């Protein structure tokens, strides 16, 4: 049986301000991406953020 593997190359990284977010989903739209996430906090209210990222 042949082992399957893959590799990838980082094209860009999220800004540091978003590194602590728990990414829930991503979808392509036109020339960019919608990303929804939850930021973990020990206190309420909890909140989610919807971002649209577009390569310029």
N, CA, C and O atoms as a Tripos MOL2 file, in Angstrom:
@<TRIPOS>MOLECULE
protein
  224   223    56     0     0
PROTEIN
NO_CHARGES

@<TRIPOS>ATOM
      1 N           0.8430   -1.1830    0.0000 N.3       1 UNK1
      2 CA          0.0000    0.0000    0.0000 C.3       1 UNK1
      3 C           0.8880    1.2450    0.0000 C.2       1 UNK1
      4 O           1.8390    1.3390    0.7760 O.2       1 UNK1
      5 N           0.5760    2.1780   -0.8580 N.am      2 UNK2
      6 CA          1.3560    3.4080   -0.9830 C.3       2 UNK2
      7 C           0.8620    4.4530    0.0190 C.2       2 UNK2
      8 O          -0.3410    4.6710    0.1570 O.2       2 UNK2
      9 N           1.8030    5.0990    0.7190 N.am      3 UNK3
     10 CA          1.4410    6.1550    1.6500 C.3       3 UNK3
     11 C           1.1040    7.4250    0.8730 C.2       3 UNK3
     12 O           1.7960    7.7860   -0.0790 O.2       3 UNK3
     13 N           0.0420    8.0900    1.2870 N.am      4 UNK4
     14 CA         -0.3470    9.3550    0.6880 C.3       4 UNK4
     15 C           0.0910   10.4950    1.5950 C.2       4 UNK4
     16 O           0.0080   10.3890    2.8180 O.2       4 UNK4
     17 N           0.5520   11.5720    1.0010 N.am      5 UNK5
     18 CA          0.9560   12.7290    1.7860 C.3       5 UNK5
     19 C           0.7440   13.9900    0.9580 C.2       5 UNK5
     20 O           0.5140   13.9270   -0.2490 O.2       5 UNK5
     21 N           0.8240   15.1130    1.6160 N.am      6 UNK6
     22 CA          0.7130   16.3800    0.9180 C.3       6 UNK6
     23 C           1.5680   17.4150    1.6200 C.2       6 UNK6
     24 O           1.9560   17.2370    2.7750 O.2       6 UNK6
     25 N           1.8560   18.4870    0.9230 N.am      7 UNK7
     26 CA          2.5910   19.6160    1.4810 C.3       7 UNK7
     27 C           1.8920   20.8920    1.0300 C.2       7 UNK7
     28 O           1.1110   20.8830    0.0790 O.2       7 UNK7
     29 N           2.1780   21.9830    1.7210 N.am      8 UNK8
     30 CA          1.6170   23.2560    1.2930 C.3       8 UNK8
     31 C           2.6070   24.3690    1.5550 C.2       8 UNK8
     32 O           3.5530   24.2170    2.3290 O.2       8 UNK8
     33 N           2.3780   25.4700    0.9080 N.am      9 UNK9
     34 CA          3.2130   26.6540    1.0410 C.3       9 UNK9
     35 C           2.3450   27.7820    1.5800 C.2       9 UNK9
     36 O           1.2700   28.0450    1.0410 O.2       9 UNK9
     37 N           2.7940   28.4490    2.6320 N.am     10 UNK10
     38 CA          2.0570   29.5610    3.2040 C.3      10 UNK10
     39 C           2.0570   30.7250    2.2200 C.2      10 UNK10
     40 O           3.1150   31.1660    1.7700 O.2      10 UNK10
     41 N           0.8750   31.2180    1.8920 N.am     11 UNK11
     42 CA          0.7620   32.3470    0.9730 C.3      11 UNK11
     43 C           0.6890   33.6730    1.7180 C.2      11 UNK11
     44 O           1.2100   34.6880    1.2540 O.2      11 UNK11
     45 N           0.0410   33.6530    2.8710 N.am     12 UNK12
     46 CA         -0.0400   34.8220    3.7440 C.3      12 UNK12
     47 C          -0.5240   34.3730    5.1020 C.2      12 UNK12
     48 O          -1.0050   33.2500    5.2580 O.2      12 UNK12
     49 N          -0.3970   35.2440    6.0840 N.am     13 UNK13
     50 CA         -0.8320   34.9260    7.4390 C.3      13 UNK13
     51 C          -1.8410   35.9620    7.9050 C.2      13 UNK13
     52 O          -1.8330   37.1080    7.4560 O.2      13 UNK13
     53 N          -2.7120   35.5340    8.8210 N.am     14 UNK14
     54 CA         -3.6480   36.4750    9.3970 C.3      14 UNK14
     55 C          -2.8920   37.5050   10.2260 C.2      14 UNK14
     56 O          -1.8290   37.2010   10.7660 O.2      14 UNK14
     57 N          -3.4250   38.7160   10.3330 N.am     15 UNK15
     58 CA         -2.7990   39.7110   11.2100 C.3      15 UNK15
     59 C          -2.7210   39.1950   12.6470 C.2      15 UNK15
     60 O          -3.5700   38.4160   13.0790 O.2      15 UNK15
     61 N          -1.7140   39.6270   13.3710 N.am     16 UNK16
     62 CA         -1.4800   39.1500   14.7420 C.3      16 UNK16
     63 C          -2.7030   39.3340   15.6400 C.2      16 UNK16
     64 O          -2.9250   38.5270   16.5430 O.2      16 UNK16
     65 N          -3.4930   40.3710   15.4100 N.am     17 UNK17
     66 CA         -4.6690   40.6400   16.2440 C.3      17 UNK17
     67 C          -5.6940   39.5050   16.1690 C.2      17 UNK17
     68 O          -6.5280   39.3810   17.0660 O.2      17 UNK17
     69 N          -5.6520   38.6840   15.1320 N.am     18 UNK18
     70 CA         -6.6190   37.6020   14.9570 C.3      18 UNK18
     71 C          -6.0490   36.2230   15.2680 C.2      18 UNK18
     72 O          -6.7420   35.2280   15.0570 O.2      18 UNK18
     73 N          -4.8380   36.1230   15.7520 N.am     19 UNK19
     74 CA         -4.2170   34.8220   16.0090 C.3      19 UNK19
     75 C          -4.8900   34.0350   17.1320 C.2      19 UNK19
     76 O          -4.8100   32.8070   17.1420 O.2      19 UNK19
     77 N          -5.5440   34.6990   18.0680 N.am     20 UNK20
     78 CA         -6.1730   33.9750   19.1780 C.3      20 UNK20
     79 C          -7.6000   33.5540   18.8610 C.2      20 UNK20
     80 O          -8.2980   33.0360   19.7340 O.2      20 UNK20
     81 N          -8.0360   33.7640   17.6450 N.am     21 UNK21
     82 CA         -9.4080   33.4250   17.2630 C.3      21 UNK21
     83 C          -9.5310   31.9500   16.8940 C.2      21 UNK21
     84 O          -8.5830   31.3310   16.4120 O.2      21 UNK21
     85 N         -10.7110   31.4090   17.1310 N.am     22 UNK22
     86 CA        -11.0430   30.0350   16.7660 C.3      22 UNK22
     87 C         -11.8090   30.1060   15.4470 C.2      22 UNK22
     88 O         -12.9820   30.4780   15.4320 O.2      22 UNK22
     89 N         -11.1690   29.7600   14.3620 N.am     23 UNK23
     90 CA        -11.7660   29.8910   13.0370 C.3      23 UNK23
     91 C         -12.8140   28.8100   12.8270 C.2      23 UNK23
     92 O         -12.5240   27.6210   12.9560 O.2      23 UNK23
     93 N         -14.0300   29.2250   12.5050 N.am     24 UNK24
     94 CA        -15.1640   28.3090   12.3620 C.3      24 UNK24
     95 C         -15.4490   27.9360   10.9130 C.2      24 UNK24
     96 O         -15.8900   26.8200   10.6420 O.2      24 UNK24
     97 N         -15.2070   28.8400    9.9900 N.am     25 UNK25
     98 CA        -15.5220   28.5340    8.6070 C.3      25 UNK25
     99 C         -14.9270   29.5470    7.6540 C.2      25 UNK25
    100 O         -14.6400   30.6830    8.0310 O.2      25 UNK25
    101 N         -14.7460   29.1230    6.4160 N.am     26 UNK26
    102 CA        -14.2140   29.9900    5.3760 C.3      26 UNK26
    103 C         -14.9070   29.6400    4.0600 C.2      26 UNK26
    104 O         -15.1550   28.4700    3.7680 O.2      26 UNK26
    105 N         -15.2150   30.6670    3.2760 N.am     27 UNK27
    106 CA        -15.8650   30.4550    1.9850 C.3      27 UNK27
    107 C         -15.3520   31.5080    0.9970 C.2      27 UNK27
    108 O         -15.1530   32.6680    1.3590 O.2      27 UNK27
    109 N         -15.1440   31.0950   -0.2350 N.am     28 UNK28
    110 CA        -14.7070   32.0460   -1.2510 C.3      28 UNK28
    111 C         -15.8980   32.8860   -1.7040 C.2      28 UNK28
    112 O         -17.0320   32.4090   -1.7570 O.2      28 UNK28
    113 N         -15.6150   34.1440   -2.0270 N.am     29 UNK29
    114 CA        -16.6490   35.0460   -2.5370 C.3      29 UNK29
    115 C         -15.9710   36.0970   -3.3990 C.2      29 UNK29
    116 O         -15.1300   36.8620   -2.9260 O.2      29 UNK29
    117 N         -16.3470   36.1250   -4.6640 N.am     30 UNK30
    118 CA        -15.7630   37.0470   -5.6380 C.3      30 UNK30
    119 C         -14.2510   36.9120   -5.6180 C.2      30 UNK30
    120 O         -13.7350   35.8470   -5.9540 O.2      30 UNK30
    121 N         -13.5120   37.9690   -5.2310 N.am     31 UNK31
    122 CA        -12.0440   37.9180   -5.2490 C.3      31 UNK31
    123 C         -11.4400   37.7610   -3.8580 C.2      31 UNK31
    124 O         -10.2720   38.0850   -3.6480 O.2      31 UNK31
    125 N         -12.2300   37.2640   -2.9100 N.am     32 UNK32
    126 CA        -11.7200   37.1430   -1.5500 C.3      32 UNK32
    127 C         -12.3700   35.9950   -0.8040 C.2      32 UNK32
    128 O         -12.8490   35.0310   -1.4020 O.2      32 UNK32
    129 N         -12.3760   36.1200    0.5140 N.am     33 UNK33
    130 CA        -12.8760   35.0600    1.3860 C.3      33 UNK33
    131 C         -13.6520   35.6630    2.5420 C.2      33 UNK33
    132 O         -13.2410   36.6700    3.1180 O.2      33 UNK33
    133 N         -14.7730   35.0470    2.8790 N.am     34 UNK34
    134 CA        -15.4630   35.3400    4.1300 C.3      34 UNK34
    135 C         -14.9680   34.3380    5.1490 C.2      34 UNK34
    136 O         -14.8620   33.1450    4.8630 O.2      34 UNK34
    137 N         -14.6660   34.8250    6.3390 N.am     35 UNK35
    138 CA        -14.1970   33.9760    7.4270 C.3      35 UNK35
    139 C         -15.0070   34.3320    8.6650 C.2      35 UNK35
    140 O         -15.1560   35.5060    9.0050 O.2      35 UNK35
    141 N         -15.5300   33.3090    9.3380 N.am     36 UNK36
    142 CA        -16.2490   33.5520   10.5880 C.3      36 UNK36
    143 C         -15.4870   32.8690   11.7170 C.2      36 UNK36
    144 O         -14.9610   31.7670   11.5590 O.2      36 UNK36
    145 N         -15.4410   33.5450   12.8480 N.am     37 UNK37
    146 CA        -14.6800   33.0020   13.9600 C.3      37 UNK37
    147 C         -15.3140   33.3550   15.2910 C.2      37 UNK37
    148 O         -16.1720   34.2330   15.3790 O.2      37 UNK37
    149 N         -14.8790   32.6590   16.3120 N.am     38 UNK38
    150 CA        -15.2350   32.9370   17.6980 C.3      38 UNK38
    151 C         -13.9440   33.2300   18.4350 C.2      38 UNK38
    152 O         -12.9660   32.4950   18.2920 O.2      38 UNK38
    153 N         -13.9290   34.2900   19.2170 N.am     39 UNK39
    154 CA        -12.7570   34.5590   20.0440 C.3      39 UNK39
    155 C         -13.0480   34.0260   21.4330 C.2      39 UNK39
    156 O         -14.0520   34.3770   22.0530 O.2      39 UNK39
    157 N         -12.1530   33.1710   21.9120 N.am     40 UNK40
    158 CA        -12.3490   32.5890   23.2400 C.3      40 UNK40
    159 C         -12.0830   33.6400   24.3040 C.2      40 UNK40
    160 O         -11.0410   34.2960   24.3060 O.2      40 UNK40
    161 N         -13.0320   33.7870   25.1960 N.am     41 UNK41
    162 CA        -12.8510   34.6100   26.3930 C.3      41 UNK41
    163 C         -13.4780   33.8490   27.5520 C.2      41 UNK41
    164 O         -14.4500   33.1170   27.3690 O.2      41 UNK41
    165 N         -12.9330   34.0200   28.7150 N.am     42 UNK42
    166 CA        -13.4850   33.3560   29.8910 C.3      42 UNK42
    167 C         -14.7540   34.0640   30.3690 C.2      42 UNK42
    168 O         -15.5660   33.4790   31.0840 O.2      42 UNK42
    169 N         -14.9140   35.3060   29.9740 N.am     43 UNK43
    170 CA        -16.0650   36.1000   30.4100 C.3      43 UNK43
    171 C         -17.1050   36.2100   29.3010 C.2      43 UNK43
    172 O         -16.7860   36.0940   28.1170 O.2      43 UNK43
    173 N         -18.3290   36.4320   29.6960 N.am     44 UNK44
    174 CA        -19.4010   36.6700   28.7320 C.3      44 UNK44
    175 C         -19.5600   38.1660   28.5450 C.2      44 UNK44
    176 O         -19.1500   38.9030   29.4410 O.2      44 UNK44
    177 N         -20.0970   38.6590   27.5020 N.am     45 UNK45
    178 CA        -20.7240   37.9120   26.4190 C.3      45 UNK45
    179 C         -19.6830   37.3580   25.4430 C.2      45 UNK45
    180 O         -18.6460   37.9750   25.1990 O.2      45 UNK45
    181 N         -19.9840   36.1910   24.8970 N.am     46 UNK46
    182 CA        -19.1520   35.6390   23.8440 C.3      46 UNK46
    183 C         -19.5290   36.3340   22.5460 C.2      46 UNK46
    184 O         -20.6490   36.8290   22.4150 O.2      46 UNK46
    185 N         -18.6220   36.3800   21.5940 N.am     47 UNK47
    186 CA        -18.9690   37.0250   20.3470 C.3      47 UNK47
    187 C         -18.2400   36.3800   19.1770 C.2      47 UNK47
    188 O         -17.2070   35.7300   19.3370 O.2      47 UNK47
    189 N         -18.8060   36.5800   18.0100 N.am     48 UNK48
    190 CA        -18.2260   36.0800   16.7650 C.3      48 UNK48
    191 C         -17.9300   37.2670   15.8580 C.2      48 UNK48
    192 O         -18.5180   38.3390   16.0010 O.2      48 UNK48
    193 N         -17.0260   37.0610   14.9400 N.am     49 UNK49
    194 CA        -16.6570   38.1060   13.9840 C.3      49 UNK49
    195 C         -16.7100   37.5280   12.5860 C.2      49 UNK49
    196 O         -16.2330   36.4200   12.3420 O.2      49 UNK49
    197 N         -17.2940   38.2870   11.6670 N.am     50 UNK50
    198 CA        -17.3060   37.9150   10.2570 C.3      50 UNK50
    199 C         -16.3530   38.8530    9.5440 C.2      50 UNK50
    200 O         -16.5230   40.0720    9.5830 O.2      50 UNK50
    201 N         -15.3420   38.2790    8.8880 N.am     51 UNK51
    202 CA        -14.3450   39.0730    8.1710 C.3      51 UNK51
    203 C         -14.4510   38.8030    6.6820 C.2      51 UNK51
    204 O         -14.8180   37.7030    6.2700 O.2      51 UNK51
    205 N         -14.1320   39.7990    5.8780 N.am     52 UNK52
    206 CA        -13.9810   39.5890    4.4430 C.3      52 UNK52
    207 C         -12.5630   40.0000    4.1080 C.2      52 UNK52
    208 O         -12.1730   41.1460    4.3310 O.2      52 UNK52
    209 N         -11.7860   39.0620    3.5700 N.am     53 UNK53
    210 CA        -10.4070   39.3180    3.2090 C.3      53 UNK53
    211 C         -10.2690   39.2490    1.6920 C.2      53 UNK53
    212 O         -10.7800   38.3300    1.0520 O.2      53 UNK53
    213 N          -9.5820   40.2170    1.1350 N.am     54 UNK54
    214 CA         -9.4000   40.2640   -0.3170 C.3      54 UNK54
    215 C          -7.9420   40.5670   -0.6170 C.2      54 UNK54
    216 O          -7.3650   41.4980   -0.0550 O.2      54 UNK54
    217 N          -7.3570   39.7900   -1.4930 N.am     55 UNK55
    218 CA         -5.9630   40.0080   -1.8830 C.3      55 UNK55
    219 C          -5.9040   41.2120   -2.8100 C.2      55 UNK55
    220 O          -6.6560   41.2890   -3.7820 O.2      55 UNK55
    221 N          -5.0300   42.1340   -2.5170 N.am     56 UNK56
    222 CA         -4.8900   43.3520   -3.3320 C.3      56 UNK56
    223 C          -3.6170   43.3150   -4.1100 C.2      56 UNK56
    224 O          -3.3210   44.2490   -4.8550 O.2      56 UNK56
@<TRIPOS>BOND
     1     1     2 1
     2     2     3 1
     3     3     4 2
     4     3     5 am
     5     5     6 1
     6     6     7 1
     7     7     8 2
     8     7     9 am
     9     9    10 1
    10    10    11 1
    11    11    12 2
    12    11    13 am
    13    13    14 1
    14    14    15 1
    15    15    16 2
    16    15    17 am
    17    17    18 1
    18    18    19 1
    19    19    20 2
    20    19    21 am
    21    21    22 1
    22    22    23 1
    23    23    24 2
    24    23    25 am
    25    25    26 1
    26    26    27 1
    27    27    28 2
    28    27    29 am
    29    29    30 1
    30    30    31 1
    31    31    32 2
    32    31    33 am
    33    33    34 1
    34    34    35 1
    35    35    36 2
    36    35    37 am
    37    37    38 1
    38    38    39 1
    39    39    40 2
    40    39    41 am
    41    41    42 1
    42    42    43 1
    43    43    44 2
    44    43    45 am
    45    45    46 1
    46    46    47 1
    47    47    48 2
    48    47    49 am
    49    49    50 1
    50    50    51 1
    51    51    52 2
    52    51    53 am
    53    53    54 1
    54    54    55 1
    55    55    56 2
    56    55    57 am
    57    57    58 1
    58    58    59 1
    59    59    60 2
    60    59    61 am
    61    61    62 1
    62    62    63 1
    63    63    64 2
    64    63    65 am
    65    65    66 1
    66    66    67 1
    67    67    68 2
    68    67    69 am
    69    69    70 1
    70    70    71 1
    71    71    72 2
    72    71    73 am
    73    73    74 1
    74    74    75 1
    75    75    76 2
    76    75    77 am
    77    77    78 1
    78    78    79 1
    79    79    80 2
    80    79    81 am
    81    81    82 1
    82    82    83 1
    83    83    84 2
    84    83    85 am
    85    85    86 1
    86    86    87 1
    87    87    88 2
    88    87    89 am
    89    89    90 1
    90    90    91 1
    91    91    92 2
    92    91    93 am
    93    93    94 1
    94    94    95 1
    95    95    96 2
    96    95    97 am
    97    97    98 1
    98    98    99 1
    99    99   100 2
   100    99   101 am
   101   101   102 1
   102   102   103 1
   103   103   104 2
   104   103   105 am
   105   105   106 1
   106   106   107 1
   107   107   108 2
   108   107   109 am
   109   109   110 1
   110   110   111 1
   111   111   112 2
   112   111   113 am
   113   113   114 1
   114   114   115 1
   115   115   116 2
   116   115   117 am
   117   117   118 1
   118   118   119 1
   119   119   120 2
   120   119   121 am
   121   121   122 1
   122   122   123 1
   123   123   124 2
   124   123   125 am
   125   125   126 1
   126   126   127 1
   127   127   128 2
   128   127   129 am
   129   129   130 1
   130   130   131 1
   131   131   132 2
   132   131   133 am
   133   133   134 1
   134   134   135 1
   135   135   136 2
   136   135   137 am
   137   137   138 1
   138   138   139 1
   139   139   140 2
   140   139   141 am
   141   141   142 1
   142   142   143 1
   143   143   144 2
   144   143   145 am
   145   145   146 1
   146   146   147 1
   147   147   148 2
   148   147   149 am
   149   149   150 1
   150   150   151 1
   151   151   152 2
   152   151   153 am
   153   153   154 1
   154   154   155 1
   155   155   156 2
   156   155   157 am
   157   157   158 1
   158   158   159 1
   159   159   160 2
   160   159   161 am
   161   161   162 1
   162   162   163 1
   163   163   164 2
   164   163   165 am
   165   165   166 1
   166   166   167 1
   167   167   168 2
   168   167   169 am
   169   169   170 1
   170   170   171 1
   171   171   172 2
   172   171   173 am
   173   173   174 1
   174   174   175 1
   175   175   176 2
   176   175   177 am
   177   177   178 1
   178   178   179 1
   179   179   180 2
   180   179   181 am
   181   181   182 1
   182   182   183 1
   183   183   184 2
   184   183   185 am
   185   185   186 1
   186   186   187 1
   187   187   188 2
   188   187   189 am
   189   189   190 1
   190   190   191 1
   191   191   192 2
   192   191   193 am
   193   193   194 1
   194   194   195 1
   195   195   196 2
   196   195   197 am
   197   197   198 1
   198   198   199 1
   199   199   200 2
   200   199   201 am
   201   201   202 1
   202   202   203 1
   203   203   204 2
   204   203   205 am
   205   205   206 1
   206   206   207 1
   207   207   208 2
   208   207   209 am
   209   209   210 1
   210   210   211 1
   211   211   212 2
   212   211   213 am
   213   213   214 1
   214   214   215 1
   215   215   216 2
   216   215   217 am
   217   217   218 1
   218   218   219 1
   219   219   220 2
   220   219   221 am
   221   221   222 1
   222   222   223 1
   223   223   224 2
@<TRIPOS>SUBSTRUCTURE
     1 UNK1         2 RESIDUE 1 A UNK
     2 UNK2         6 RESIDUE 1 A UNK
     3 UNK3        10 RESIDUE 1 A UNK
     4 UNK4        14 RESIDUE 1 A UNK
     5 UNK5        18 RESIDUE 1 A UNK
     6 UNK6        22 RESIDUE 1 A UNK
     7 UNK7        26 RESIDUE 1 A UNK
     8 UNK8        30 RESIDUE 1 A UNK
     9 UNK9        34 RESIDUE 1 A UNK
    10 UNK10       38 RESIDUE 1 A UNK
    11 UNK11       42 RESIDUE 1 A UNK
    12 UNK12       46 RESIDUE 1 A UNK
    13 UNK13       50 RESIDUE 1 A UNK
    14 UNK14       54 RESIDUE 1 A UNK
    15 UNK15       58 RESIDUE 1 A UNK
    16 UNK16       62 RESIDUE 1 A UNK
    17 UNK17       66 RESIDUE 1 A UNK
    18 UNK18       70 RESIDUE 1 A UNK
    19 UNK19       74 RESIDUE 1 A UNK
    20 UNK20       78 RESIDUE 1 A UNK
    21 UNK21       82 RESIDUE 1 A UNK
    22 UNK22       86 RESIDUE 1 A UNK
    23 UNK23       90 RESIDUE 1 A UNK
    24 UNK24       94 RESIDUE 1 A UNK
    25 UNK25       98 RESIDUE 1 A UNK
    26 UNK26      102 RESIDUE 1 A UNK
    27 UNK27      106 RESIDUE 1 A UNK
    28 UNK28      110 RESIDUE 1 A UNK
    29 UNK29      114 RESIDUE 1 A UNK
    30 UNK30      118 RESIDUE 1 A UNK
    31 UNK31      122 RESIDUE 1 A UNK
    32 UNK32      126 RESIDUE 1 A UNK
    33 UNK33      130 RESIDUE 1 A UNK
    34 UNK34      134 RESIDUE 1 A UNK
    35 UNK35      138 RESIDUE 1 A UNK
    36 UNK36      142 RESIDUE 1 A UNK
    37 UNK37      146 RESIDUE 1 A UNK
    38 UNK38      150 RESIDUE 1 A UNK
    39 UNK39      154 RESIDUE 1 A UNK
    40 UNK40      158 RESIDUE 1 A UNK
    41 UNK41      162 RESIDUE 1 A UNK
    42 UNK42      166 RESIDUE 1 A UNK
    43 UNK43      170 RESIDUE 1 A UNK
    44 UNK44      174 RESIDUE 1 A UNK
    45 UNK45      178 RESIDUE 1 A UNK
    46 UNK46      182 RESIDUE 1 A UNK
    47 UNK47      186 RESIDUE 1 A UNK
    48 UNK48      190 RESIDUE 1 A UNK
    49 UNK49      194 RESIDUE 1 A UNK
    50 UNK50      198 RESIDUE 1 A UNK
    51 UNK51      202 RESIDUE 1 A UNK
    52 UNK52      206 RESIDUE 1 A UNK
    53 UNK53      210 RESIDUE 1 A UNK
    54 UNK54      214 RESIDUE 1 A UNK
    55 UNK55      218 RESIDUE 1 A UNK
    56 UNK56      222 RESIDUE 1 A UNK
